[in-house]
Amino acid sequence: MEKITSTLLSWASILEDSTREQAVTTSTMPFIHPHVALMPDAHLGLGATVGSVIPTLGAIMPAAVGVDIGCGMIAVRTQFTRADLPKDTVSVREAIERAVPTSAGAYNDSVELEHAHRRIAELEERATAAQFDPGRYAANWRLQLGTLGSGNHFAELTIDESDMVWLFLHSGSRGVGNKIAQHHIKVAQDLARKWWIALPHKDLAYLVEGTDEFWAYIREMRWAQHFALLNREEMMDRVVTAVEEWVGSPVERLEEINCHHNYTEQEKHFGKQVWLSRKGAISARHGEPGLIPGSMGTASYVVVGKGNPVALHSSPHGAGRAYSRAAARRTFTHEQLREAMAGIEYRDTDAFIDEIPMAYKDIDQVMLDAADLVEVLHTLRQIVNVKGD
């Protein structure tokens, strides 16, 4: 751990100057208590650094939570071993792609599955309780439930160190969550202009606890967090069905973990109740299970938290980007992507060049940096990867 300033501590051994500068700026906000914790996967983000844990008193910066509210991972350990799986991995990839809409803006044509109806009804009840209509952000939000998205979102079949099969998935609150976040970021920026509040960066605009704007954000953010959690559950149900049809027998869910990495909760740290925003970080309290994915061609990890108080009981959420998407496209080739994905079934397209493993930090170094934050329980290697372009 490096103490960069009195209000910024870093666990990142790989840290670009621009990322460091951005994190320092965030840590100077007057309501930070006691410090920002920078995770090993930290990289440049919108307003606040991705891979940062930001405790605040009496205020929240919506951009420091992130625009994909509630984004996170879900994993299911099955009873299958690799030997139980058919050789034809192409068919199960294609089945998952049919069951789970991928790509930016993709959604279901209709809601036909009973478990999707149950989850939508739950979200409708929560929206009523939160006193808002998600339809004003996205009229088709119900059709977005059970959709993956693009970028670094994925659904995978993986094998652990004992050859046990895990189903692993990464996604968030989709378009409706993004629009909720963007709305409240603008509200915070408008209030800063109205009250002549000087900000080091416009995306560090904040909402003050006790105001109507603050509580409106909290209610809608919490709804979006739950949408993201149920979205992952819904997709996992569909992936399980695809695998059952492929293998020819039911999946036993021996273990299931579902965790956010873009969210805010009230927690007690260093003697005070704070709003703790984890932007690209997961909760890692002592004994708490978590998931840390690598890139589409490198290992992912099932972990348990060590409850490090200085790190605000948090850990990294993945490898973290080393190249921007544009830079990755300029630097790497389709052939290099094929080489990096050797032995993994995936949709072979140059649309994924910006997701090539080399565009990310070395996940082994990230996990080494996180040694006092989490303990690794399982190492997962992909055999099938599904992504949206």
N, C-alpha and C positions, 0 to 999 in steps of 0.2 A: 504494500500500500504506500502511495506517495501523498504527502500533504502538500498540495499545490498552493493553497491559501488557507486561511483560518476557517473559511466556509466552503472549501472544496477539497475532497479527498478522492483519490483515484486508485482503482485496482487495475488500470489498463496499462500494460507494458507497451502496447502498440497504440500510439495516440498522435494523430496529425495535429500540426500547429493550429489549424483552423478549428478543429474540434475542441482543443484545449481552450482556445480563446472564447469560443461560444459558451463552454461550460463555466468559465470564469465569469462571464457576463451574467449568466443566469444566477450564479451564486451570490452576486452583489445585490440582488433584490432585497429590500429591507425587511421582508417578512420571513426569510429563510431561517429555520431553526432545526437543528444546530448547524447543519452543513449539507451540501449536496454530495451524494455518493456517486461517483462515476464508475460504471461497471466495466469489466474487461473488454466487452464488445462495443464500446462507445464509438459513435461516429456522428458526423454532422447531420442535424435534423432541422425541422421547421421551428424556428424560434429557440427551442431548447434541444439539447443533445439527445439523440437516440442512445439508450443505454445509461440513463441517468435517473437517480432516485431523489425526488425533490420534496422535502418536508416544509410546509408553510403554515404560518399562524394567521388566521383571520382573512385569508385570501386564497384564491386558486387562479392559476394561469391556464385557461383552456388549451392553448397550444402546447403547453408542457405536459398535458395528458396524452395528446396525440389526436390525429384526425380519424384514425381507425380505432374508435373507442372499443375497449374490451378485446382487442385482438389477442390471440393466444393459441395454445396447443391443446390437443386431446390425444391420448394414447390408450390403447387397449391391448393387454397381454392375453393371447389366446392359448388354447391347449395344444395347438398344432406345432409340430417341428417342421423344419425345412423339408424333411423326407416325406411329409404328408402332402406336400403341395404338388400339383400337376406341373409338368414341364412347360406347358404353354402359358407363359406369363403375358403374352400379348392380349389374349382374350380377357383376362381379368382387368388389365389396364383399360381396355376399351369398354368393358362393362361399367367400371367406375366412372369413366368419362360420360357414359350415357346416363348414369344415375345422378351424378352431381354436376350441375352446370358450372363451367369454368369460364375464365376470361373476364376482363373488365366489362361491366354492364350486363353480364349474362344473368338470367333469372329463369325460374320455372315457368312453363307455359300455363300451368294450372296447379292447384293444390289437390292432390288425389290421395295421398297417404294418410292413414288414420293418425299416425304419430305426429305428422306435420300439423294436422288440424288441432290436436291437443296443445301443441306448443304455441300455435298462433292464438288460440283461445286464452292461454296463460298470459301471453304478451298483451293481448287486448285488455285483460283485466288489470294488468300492471300499468298500462297507459292511462286507463281511467283513474286509477288510484293516484297517478302522478300528475293528473289534471292537464293532459295534453293529448293532441291527436298526431301520431307519427305520420299520418297520411298527408299532413301539410308539408312534410319534408320529402316524402316519397310515396306517391299514391299506390305504388305496387310493392310496398315493403313486405307484404305477406308472401309474395312470389319470390322475394329475395332470400327467405329462410331456406337453408339447405343448399346454398350456393357458395362456391369457393373463392372466386375472384382471381386476380392475376398476381404478377410480381413474385414475391417470395412465398406466397401461399401455396400449399401443396397437400396432397393425400398420398400416403406411401404404405407399402408393405415392407416391413423390415425384419431382420433376424438379429437376435441378441447373441451374447458370447456363449450361450448354451444351445444355440440353434433353435430357440423358441421364437415363434412368429408374433410380432407386434404390429398392430395397425396404428398409424401415426398421421396426424392431420393438423394443419395450421391455417387459421383464418380468423376473421373478426366480424364486425357489425355491418359490413357491406356498405352499400350506397346510403342507406338510411342513417347509419351511424356517422358516416362522413359528413352528411349534410347537417346533422345535429351539431357536430363539432364545429363546422365552418360557420354556422349561424352564431354560436356563442363566442367564437373567436372575434367575429365582427362586432358583436354587442360590446365585448370588453374593449375593443379598439375605439369604438364610437364613444364610450364612456370616458376613456382616457382623453380623447380630444375635447369632449364637452367640459371636462373639469381641469383642463390644461395640465394634465399629468405628464411629466417628462419621463420617457422610457428609453432605456439603452437600445431597445429594438422593439418594433411595433408588435411582434409576435409574443412579447413578454407582457402584453396587456393582461390585466387581472380583474377579477370580480371580487368585491368585498363581502365577506361573510355578514349576513344579516339583511342584505338588500334583496329585493324581489328578483333581480337578475341573477344573483348568486344561487338562490334556491331553485330557480327555474332550471339553471344549468345542472345542478346536482340531481334533480328529479329526472331530467331527460337523459343525462349521462348514465345514471344507474339503470335506466330502462335499456339504453343501448348496450351497456355491459351485459345485461341479462340476455338481450337478443343475441349477442356474440356467443355467449355460453351455450344457449339453446341451438344456435346455428351449427356449432361444432357437434353437438349431440345428434342433431338431425342428419348431418352429413355422415357421421360415424355409423348411424343405423343403416344408411344406404350402402356404405362401404362394406359393412358386415354382411348384408344381404348378398352383395355381389360376390364376396369371398365364399359364402356358404354355397351359392350356386356353382361356383368354380370348383370348390373342393368336393362338394357332394355331401356335406354333413354340417350340422349346426355349429356355430362358433360359441364356445364357452368364454365368457368375459371373466377371466380370472383376476384381473386387476384393471382399474380404469382411473386415469388422472386427467383432469380438465382444469387448466390454469390460464389466467389473464396475464398479459404483459404491457397493456396500455390502459391504465385505470387509476382511479383515486379512491382511497379509503381513509377513514379516520383511524389513526393508530397512536399509541403512546410511545414516544421516543424521548430519551433524555429528560424525563420528568414532566413533559408537556404533551397534551393531546394535540396532534397536528393533522393537517390534511396531507397525506403522503401520496404523491403522484409518482407512479412507476411508469416511465416512458421507455419501453424497450427493456424492461427488467421484470423479474418475477419475485414473488414473496418467497423467502427462504428461512422461515422461522425454524427453530430446532425441531427436527423430526417431520417437517412438512415436505411431502413429495412434490417434485417439480419436473419440468421437461425443458431441455436445452437442445434445440435442433442445430445441426451444422448447415451446410449448403445442400443443394440437390444431389451432390455426389460424394459427400463426406459424412462422417459419423454423427449421430445424434445421441443424446444422453438422457437417461432416467436418473434423477438425482434426489437427494434428501437434504433439506436445509440444515445448516449448522447454527443458525440463529446468531450470526455475528452482529452485535449491537452497533458497532461503529459503521458497518455497512447498511445499517437500518434494516436488518433482517431481509436482505435482498441478494439477488444473484443475476448474472447475465441471462438474456433471453435467446441467445443464438451466437452465431459467429460474428455478425456485424460487418457491414460493407467496408471494403478497402478501396474499391473503385465505384464512382457513381455509375449509373446505368449508361449514360452517354459515353463516359470514359471506357467502360468495359466493352462497349460496341466498337469503339475505335481501336482497342488494344487486342482483343481476342477474336478468334475465327471459329467458324462452324466446325472445322476439323478438330480444333483443340477441344471444343465442347464434346465431340464424339469420343475423343481419347479419354477425357475426364470421366465420361459416363460409361466406360467399358464395363460390361457385366451387369448393368442396370437396365431394365426395361423402361423406356420413356418414349414420348413422342418426339421423334428426331426432326427438329425444326430449328432454323436459325433465329426464331423468335425468342429462344431461351439463351442466346449468347450473353445477355446482360445478367443472367443468373448462373453463369459458369462458376464452378467452385473457386477458381482463382480470383474472382471478383470480390471474394470475402476474405476476412482475416483467417489465419490459420486456427482452426477450431481447437487443435491440440494446445496451442499457446493460450487461447482464451480459457480453456479448462484448467491449465496450469496456474494462470492468474487467479482463478476462482477457487483455488484449493482450500482457502480458509473461509469460503462462503458456503460450499456444498460438498457433499460426498457423492461420488458416482456409484450408482447401484447397478446400472446396465448400460452397455454400449450397443447401439443399434446401427446396423448397416442396411441400406436400401437394397431391395431386389426389384421393386417396382416403384416408379415415381410418376405422379400425375400432377400437371400444372396447367394453368391457363395462360394464354399469351395476350 
